[in-house]
Amino acid sequence: ILNVEQSPQSLHVQEGDSTNFTCSFPSSNFYALHWYRWETAKSPEALFVMTLNGDEKKKGRISATLNTKEGYSYLYIKGSQPEDSATYLCAFSPRGSTLGRLYFGRGTQLTVWP
Amino acid sequence: DVKVTQSSRYLVKRTGEKVFLECVQDMDHENMFWYRQDPGLGLRLIYFSYDVKMKEKGDIPEGYSVSREKKERFSLILESASTNQTSMYLCASSFVAGTDEQYFGPGTRLTVT
């Protein structure tokens, strides 16, 4: 089982604060890195799928960067809002893995206080 | 919009019962997955399937089996439910393995008493 680490485990911020989380994954045999947002009582939804070293993706106030050589990805949220409160999951897909299965981290639980 | 549906949102079963969790996707996806989510442990893969009648074990297959008789439907079976199988079960599907996002169902919260 491959190890995907996310930090911090939880985060509490005030509305308007910017924040970031880290996902660490094995740097060898990289194929893809996924970020998902999982809001309470809803299904996880994909934010980004990143495949190239140096990739930067952006969706509104949320952005992500990828460093495959050192095995990490950052997720940034600019000007956090209460509706950003969710668990953010990253998932690693190694090259040559059995049929592209994903290995998930344990997530970062973000709470944004108004 | 891709839709992944699961047969029940909440389920309560007794120890020893046979339990079926059904998942259906409407986007003709090749790959389907069953995960369970427990507090502090993240999503753990139980089984996945890449084609009709094809299946692969994930990280925690013990106590579970699966069935995929049709492309759109992937069933998770608990042959004899036990209390340690009380959990949230999530189904997902994707088109291209690895680089395509996975689409998740709403989850089934199973309680085994």
Boltz contact constraints between the chains, C-beta under 6 A:
constraints:
  - contact:
      token1: [A, 1]
      token2: [B, 59]
      max_distance: 6.0
  - contact:
      token1: [A, 31]
      token2: [B, 98]
      max_distance: 6.0
  - contact:
      token1: [A, 32]
      token2: [B, 98]
      max_distance: 6.0
  - contact:
      token1: [A, 32]
      token2: [B, 99]
      max_distance: 6.0
  - contact:
      token1: [A, 43]
      token2: [B, 104]
      max_distance: 6.0
  - contact:
      token1: [A, 43]
      token2: [B, 106]
      max_distance: 6.0
  - contact:
      token1: [A, 44]
      token2: [B, 104]
      max_distance: 6.0
  - contact:
      token1: [A, 46]
      token2: [B, 101]
      max_distance: 6.0
  - contact:
      token1: [A, 49]
      token2: [B, 101]
      max_distance: 6.0
  - contact:
      token1: [A, 51]
      token2: [B, 99]
      max_distance: 6.0
  - contact:
      token1: [A, 93]
      token2: [B, 98]
      max_distance: 6.0
  - contact:
      token1: [A, 98]
      token2: [B, 56]
      max_distance: 6.0
  - contact:
      token1: [A, 99]
      token2: [B, 50]
      max_distance: 6.0
  - contact:
      token1: [A, 99]
      token2: [B, 97]
      max_distance: 6.0
  - contact:
      token1: [A, 100]
      token2: [B, 97]
      max_distance: 6.0
  - contact:
      token1: [A, 100]
      token2: [B, 98]
      max_distance: 6.0
  - contact:
      token1: [A, 101]
      token2: [B, 48]
      max_distance: 6.0
  - contact:
      token1: [A, 104]
      token2: [B, 42]
      max_distance: 6.0
  - contact:
      token1: [A, 104]
      token2: [B, 43]
      max_distance: 6.0
  - contact:
      token1: [A, 106]
      token2: [B, 42]
      max_distance: 6.0
  - contact:
      token1: [A, 107]
      token2: [B, 42]
      max_distance: 6.0
